[in-house]
Amino acid sequence: MSLSTVLSPALREIRLFCCQTGATSTGTRHFIQSAYPLIKKSNPDLPVLIREARGTPARAFARFERGVERHVELEGLSAEEVEQKVTKLLTTLPS
């Protein structure tokens, strides 16, 4: 499944955290630049929060209905690896 498709209605929010200058967050920053427009175009009402702060480890959080949250660590990954992990996070629904 691609991030340019409509995501499940059970997904309520996406949060991406990374360091704005750290080398270990480079893949996450490139992912944000390339994937954010695709996600918002297909899911305009889905909140996508991006937080950049010095020293923050790269992570992605997904909040689903009933307050269920999942996250993945993205530290030191390439943009392609980040996309794979985030896609899996967003498309694997909680049971």
Secondary structure, DSSP 8 states (H G I E B T S, - for coil): --TTS---TTEEEEEEEE-SS-GGGHHHHHHHHHHHHHHHHH-TTS-EEEEE-TT---EEEEEEGGG-EEEEE-TT--HHHHHHHHHHHHHS---
